Amino acid sequence: MIALKDCVLSGLIIAIDGPSGAGKSTLSKALAAELGYTNIDTGAMYRAVALLATRRKISLDDAERLRALCSQMQLEFRRDRDEERVFVDGEDISTAIRSPEVSLLTSQVAACPAVREELVQIQQRLGREGGVVLEGRDIGTVVFPQADIKFFLSATAEERGRRRYEELQAKGVNVDLSQTIEEVRKRDEADSTRAQSPLCRAADAIDIDSTALNIDQVLTLMLEISKEKLSQK
């Protein structure tokens, strides 16, 4: 592993984009930890809105009620030892927002312009001082087009579906592999074709295909690129 903790780390904004299951969340947490940066899990924000909307019986077509939900919820990212947790209004929702049901609803929530407007403002406010890693689907194109480093992570739908299947199985959730892969494909289609801020690779993004790579290999590559960027500051 490349040690960067002794480097001057202030100022960089690092964007990590890519489709569902490409490893963005895991890698953004690991990269932020290595750099001593703040990790902003933007996907968790949209998942939180989807979960709360479901609990409160808010129609995903009701833009104004969704906007109010976003503006009123108290969202926090906390680190518990080596684990990052997501809280809303004091409740730990880290596990609840990763359910298959919430995953399928998140694309519809993220497609709502009112929701995106509210959450993008929060993301920009949290990240504008630099020293952050943000992951999502439009960080390098919409939220921070001026990011210092833009990564675009990808992997085949089959591989991403397999990873998701194994993750859910490990948590005791009984799912079908072929169905999980199909859900990944549907999520890709929804994310890529939505009218509001679709999944799109920034023209100046650095592509990393993780299909045949493990987390440590991808992280090492990201750290090498970050170290090079830091040396130019």
C-alpha positions in Angstrom: 0.0 0.0 0.0 1.2 3.5 -0.8 1.6 5.7 2.3 0.2 9.1 1.7 -0.5 10.3 5.2 2.7 12.3 5.4 1.9 14.2 2.2 0.3 17.6 2.1 -3.3 16.5 1.5 -5.4 19.6 1.7 -7.5 20.8 -1.1 -8.2 18.0 -3.5 -11.8 17.2 -4.5 -11.9 13.6 -5.8 -15.0 12.4 -7.7 -15.8 8.7 -8.1 -18.6 7.9 -10.5 -19.9 4.6 -12.0 -22.8 2.2 -12.2 -24.3 0.3 -9.2 -22.1 -2.4 -7.8 -18.8 -1.2 -9.3 -17.3 -0.8 -5.9 -17.7 3.0 -5.5 -18.8 3.0 -1.9 -16.1 0.6 -0.7 -13.3 2.4 -2.6 -14.4 5.9 -1.7 -14.3 5.0 2.0 -10.9 3.3 1.7 -9.4 6.1 -0.4 -10.7 8.8 2.0 -9.2 6.9 4.9 -5.8 6.5 3.3 -5.8 10.2 2.4 -7.2 11.5 5.6 -10.1 13.0 3.7 -13.8 13.1 4.4 -15.9 10.6 2.5 -19.3 11.9 1.3 -21.5 9.0 0.3 -23.9 10.7 -2.0 -25.7 7.5 -3.0 -26.6 7.0 0.7 -28.4 10.4 0.6 -30.7 9.3 -2.2 -31.2 5.9 -0.5 -32.2 7.7 2.7 -34.8 9.7 0.9 -36.2 6.6 -0.8 -36.4 4.8 2.6 -38.1 7.7 4.4 -40.5 8.3 1.5 -41.6 4.6 1.7 -41.9 4.7 5.5 -44.0 7.9 5.4 -46.1 6.8 2.5 -44.9 9.7 0.3 -45.6 9.1 -3.4 -42.4 9.1 -5.4 -44.3 11.3 -7.9 -45.0 14.0 -5.3 -42.0 16.3 -5.9 -42.9 18.9 -3.4 -43.3 16.5 -0.5 -40.0 14.9 -1.5 -38.4 18.3 -1.6 -39.7 19.1 1.9 -38.5 15.7 3.1 -35.0 16.4 1.9 -34.9 19.9 3.5 -36.1 18.7 6.8 -34.2 15.4 7.4 -31.1 15.6 9.6 -28.6 13.5 7.7 -25.2 12.5 9.3 -22.2 10.4 8.3 -20.5 9.0 11.4 -17.4 6.8 11.6 -17.7 4.0 14.2 -14.1 2.8 14.5 -13.3 1.6 10.9 -17.0 1.6 9.8 -19.0 4.4 8.4 -22.6 4.7 9.5 -25.5 6.7 8.1 -28.0 8.4 10.5 -31.2 10.2 9.8 -32.9 12.1 12.6 -30.7 10.1 15.1 -31.5 6.7 13.7 -28.9 4.4 12.2 -30.2 3.5 8.8 -27.0 2.0 7.4 -28.5 -1.5 6.8 -32.0 -0.4 5.9 -30.9 1.7 3.0 -29.1 -1.3 1.4 -32.1 -3.5 1.0 -33.1 -4.7 -2.6 -36.4 -2.8 -2.3 -34.7 0.5 -1.5 -32.1 -0.1 -4.2 -34.8 -0.4 -6.8 -36.6 2.8 -5.6 -33.5 4.9 -5.4 -33.2 5.5 -9.2 -36.8 6.9 -9.2 -36.0 9.1 -6.3 -32.8 10.3 -7.9 -34.6 11.1 -11.1 -36.8 13.7 -9.3 -35.4 17.2 -10.0 -36.5 18.6 -6.7 -34.7 15.9 -4.8 -31.5 16.4 -6.8 -31.6 20.1 -6.4 -31.8 19.8 -2.6 -29.2 17.1 -2.2 -26.7 18.5 -4.7 -26.7 21.8 -2.8 -25.9 19.8 0.4 -23.1 17.9 -1.4 -21.5 21.0 -2.8 -21.6 22.7 0.6 -19.9 19.7 2.2 -17.2 19.4 -0.4 -16.4 22.9 -1.6 -13.5 23.3 0.8 -11.7 20.3 -0.6 -10.2 17.4 1.2 -13.1 15.2 0.2 -13.9 12.0 -1.7 -17.4 11.9 -3.2 -19.0 9.0 -5.0 -22.1 8.7 -7.1 -23.3 8.8 -10.7 -22.9 12.5 -11.6 -20.2 13.8 -9.3 -17.7 14.6 -12.0 -20.4 15.9 -14.4 -22.9 17.8 -12.3 -21.9 18.1 -8.6 -18.2 18.9 -9.0 -17.3 19.2 -12.7 -14.2 21.1 -11.5 -13.0 18.1 -9.3 -9.2 17.7 -9.2 -9.5 13.9 -10.0 -12.4 12.1 -11.6 -12.6 8.3 -11.5 -15.1 6.3 -13.5 -15.4 2.8 -12.1 -17.1 0.0 -14.1 -17.5 -3.8 -14.2 -19.7 -6.1 -16.2 -23.3 -6.4 -15.1 -22.7 -10.1 -14.4 -19.8 -9.4 -12.1 -21.6 -6.6 -10.3 -24.7 -8.7 -9.9 -22.5 -11.5 -8.4 -21.0 -9.2 -5.9 -24.3 -7.9 -4.9 -25.7 -11.4 -4.5 -22.7 -12.5 -2.3 -23.1 -9.3 -0.2 -26.8 -10.0 0.5 -26.2 -13.7 1.1 -23.6 -12.8 3.7 -26.2 -10.7 5.4 -28.6 -13.6 5.5 -30.8 -12.2 2.7 -32.2 -15.0 0.5 -31.9 -13.8 -3.1 -31.6 -15.4 -6.5 -28.4 -14.8 -8.5 -30.0 -14.4 -11.9 -32.6 -12.1 -10.5 -30.0 -10.0 -8.8 -28.1 -9.7 -12.1 -31.3 -8.7 -13.9 -32.0 -6.0 -11.2 -28.5 -4.6 -11.8 -29.2 -4.4 -15.5 -32.5 -2.6 -14.8 -30.8 -0.2 -12.5 -28.2 0.6 -15.2 -31.0 1.3 -17.7 -32.9 3.5 -15.3 -29.7 5.4 -14.3 -28.5 5.9 -17.8 -31.8 7.0 -19.4 -33.3 9.2 -16.8 -33.9 12.8 -17.9 -32.3 14.5 -14.8 -28.6 14.0 -14.4 -28.2 10.5 -16.0 -25.2 8.3 -15.3 -22.6 9.7 -17.6 -18.8 9.5 -17.7 -17.1 12.8 -17.6 -14.9 13.5 -20.7 -11.8 13.9 -18.5 -12.5 10.9 -16.2 -10.0 8.2 -15.5 -11.6 4.8 -16.4 -11.0 1.8 -14.2 -12.6 -1.5 -15.1 -12.7 -3.6 -11.8 -14.2 -6.7 -13.4 -10.9 -8.7 -13.0 -9.5 -6.6 -10.1 -9.9 -6.8 -6.4 -10.5 -3.9 -4.0 -6.8 -3.6 -3.0 -5.6 -3.5 -6.6 -8.1 -0.8 -7.5 -7.3 1.2 -4.4 -3.5 1.0 -5.1 -4.1 2.4 -8.6 -6.2 5.2 -7.2 -3.6 6.1 -4.6 -0.9 6.2 -7.2 -2.9 8.6 -9.3 -3.7 10.7 -6.2 -0.1 10.8 -5.2 0.9 12.0 -8.6 -1.8 14.8 -8.5 -0.7 15.8 -5.0 2.9 16.1 -6.2 1.7 18.7 -8.7 0.0 20.9 -6.1 
